[in-house]
Amino acid sequence: MFIKSLSTVALGLALLPALSMASDGGTLKQGEKLYKSACIACHSTGAANAPKLGNKKAWEPIIARGMDEMMSVATHGKGAMPARGGTKADDATLRAAVEYMVSRVR
């Protein structure tokens, strides 16, 4: 029980920086827009093992690695995911999309 509680606390702490950076509604809206135009193709279905939007179990280990690692994957790609998700999004917009997806893990 203690380990599970500790895990929940750790996840919450891991989410705080991302959520605080995305606390302005505009950033999350910008991230949602990119998600809906590109990321949704795989992150809504789980295609190519992409973690589904809102799937806490799938996102926990990714979030635990931190925003820098998540941005590295988003920027450079991983597995079947192309660099920048196959878009020409700038770093700020790409980060907003990552923050949007992280914010949906509840």
N, C-alpha and C positions, 0 to 999 in steps of 0.2 A: 504494500500500500504506500509506504514511504517513497519507494523508488518511482511509482507511478505519479505521485504528487510532485516529486522533484522534477520529473520529466515534464509535467504540465507547466510548472513554474519556469523551467529552462526554455520551453517553447515560447511562453509569454514574453520572457526577457529577450529572446532572439527576435521576436516580432516588433518589439518597441521601436528600435531605430528605424526600421522600414516604415512602420505606421506613422511615426512622428514626422518623417521626411515627406510623407505623402498626405499629411494632415490637411493641407489646403485642398479644397474640392477640385480646383483646376488641374492639379497634378494627377489626381486619380481619374478625372474625366479624360485627360490626355492619354493616360495609360489604358483606360477602358477602350478608347477609340482604336488604339493600335492593336489591343488584344482582339477586338471584334473584327478588325480588317485583316489580320494575319495569324496571330497566335491561336485563335479559336479553332483553326483547322485541325490541329493536333491536340491542343490542351482541353478541348471540349469532349473529345472522343477517346483520348488515351492512345491515339495512333503512334506507332513507333516507340512505345513505352513512355510517351510524354506524360508527366503527372497531370491528372485532370484538375481543372479549376475547382477549388473548394474541397478537394480530397485531402483531409488533414493527415491521414496515414501516409499518403504518398509524398506530401510536401514536408513533413516533419524533418526527415534527414537532410533534405535540401536546404531548408531554412536554417538548420543547425550549423551548416557550413558557413553561413554568413552572406551578407550582401555582396561582398567582393567576389566570392566564388560564383554566386548566382549571376552577377554581371559578366564575369569571365565566360561563363557558359553561353549567356545570351549574346555576347559580343562575338565570340569565336565559334560558337556552335558546339554540338556534341552529338555523337551518333548520327542519326538521320536528320537532326536539326541543323539547318545551315546557319552560317554566321548571320547575326542580326535577324534570325527567323526568316531569312530570305527577303528582308525589306531593306530600304535605304534609310531607316530611322536613325536620327542622331543619338548620341549617348543619353541625353536627357530624356528623350521620348522613350528610348529602350528601357531605361531605368524606371520610368513611370509605368510601363507595362509590367515589369517585374514586380514593382510595388503594388500595382493593382492586383495581380494574381496572388501575391502574398497576403494582401488585405482580405481576400476572399476565403482564407483558411480560418475557420472559426470552429 
